[in-house]
Amino acid sequence: MAAKETLLQTSVILKYKDGLDENGKEIIKRQTFSNVKIDAAVQDIYDVALEIEKLLGKTLDELVKQDQSGITNA
């Protein structure tokens, strides 16, 4: 039998620049948004992240979409 993957949960992680530390190195913070709709389009996720960036008043450094799946023997 072939293994089957079932998408269980999607989260989005925004990493943004939050100033400089005492050594002049950039501080990168992260904020995780869980329970994103599993079938959300990547473009929609990106567009929402840009709006959150505006609300934060910070510059996004990285946007990560993290999927969690279950694997069964179907």
N, C-alpha and C positions, 0 to 999 in steps of 0.2 A: 504494500500500500504506500501511496505517496503522502508525504507530510503536507499539512495545510496550515497556512498562516492566517490568523484572524487579528485585525487591528483592534486593540482594546482602548487605547487612550492616546491623545496627542497633546503635547505641551509646546509652548513657545518660550524660548529664553532670549531676553534682550540683554546684551552686554553693552554698556555705555561708559563713556569717559566722564569721570567725576573729579576733575582737577588734577593737581600734582601733589606728591608727597614731599616731605622735607628734603629729599635728595633730588627733586626735580623729575622723578619718574611718574608717568601717568598712572592714576588710580582708575582701575576698571571695576565697575560694579555690575551686578547681574540681577535681573528680576525675572521670575518665572511665572508664566500664566498657564495654569493647568485647565483641564477640561475644555480644550478647544474642540470644536466640532471635528469629528474624525474626517468628514468629507469636505472640510473647508478647502477652498482653492488656495494654492500657494500665493497667487497674486493678491487675494483678499487678505491673507495673513500679513504679507509684506505691506500693503496699504495701511492696515491697522497699526502695524509697528511704526510706520512713519508718523502717524497721528499721535501715537504715544510719545514718540521722540519729541514732538512739538510741545506736548503737555509737560514733559519732564524738563524741557529746556536744556537738554544734554545732547551730545552727539553720539549716535549709535556707532558702536565699534564692530558689533557682530550680531547677527540674528540667526538663531538656531531653532529648527523644528525638530522635536524629539518625539518619535513614535514608539509606543510600547505594543508589542504583539504577543499573542499566545500561539504556540505551535502544537498541533495535534496530529495524530496519525489517522488520516481520514481514509 
